[in-house]
Amino acid sequence: MTESWLDLPAARVDEAARQLLGWRLTAHGVTVRLTEVEAYSGLGKDPASHAHRGMTGRNEVMFGPAGKLYVYQIYGMHFCANVVCGEAGVASAVLLRAGEVVEGLELARTRRPAGKDRDLAAGPAKLMQVLAIDRAANGTSVIDGTGPATLSEPDGPVGLIEAGPRVGVTAAHDVPWRFWIAGDPTVSAYRRHVPRKKVEQPVRGRTGR
């Protein structure tokens, strides 16, 4: 019998991420079926993780227990959410990258107008917009009904799962810990990380006679 993602150790966060695909996340009148996620370790071996250098006031939720939301803000305006995994005291989490709105479609459309319904939650910030999740949900549970968001198991088989490099990180971006349901139109568009080239400034010297 396959171990539940809730019971897997932090060292197997990639397995937990795979398992979370197809699960349904419900919050504020909208339900989304997860179609894309990313795994992040906190064992000091994943420089892309917020917990790579240890516990801080910002990332302490990542250190468990499993089943809580780790919500943070990017660019000063958008929110991203992770589901904490692993044993208490060892940080690991799964970033919720994209999903399909399966309930509350009309409400989701008012929160994030999009040209096509498949694009409503096709990205981590878009996903949070349609679910109306913000920093207030940080540290709340998604498994015991006490938080604003609740995870429920898939209705049936998820299908083929594919894996590839993570998105939007400047370190360890080639680690194949991004997982998605193959062929699902709600998966976000992949953009490979391109390091910024350093522009050499001309050396200005003094001139004189």
Buried (B, 14 or more C-beta within 10 A) or exposed (E): EEEEBBEBBBBBBBBBBBBBBBBBBBBBEBBBBBBBBBBBBBBEEBBBBBBBEEBEEEBBBBBBBBBBBBBBBEEEEBBBBBBBBBBEEBBBBBBBBBBBBBEBEEBBBEBBEBEEBBBBBBBBBBBBBBBBBBEEBBBBBBBEEEBBBBBEEBEEEBEEBBBBBBBBBEEBBEBEBBBBBEEBEBBBEEEEBEEEEEEEEEEEEEEEE
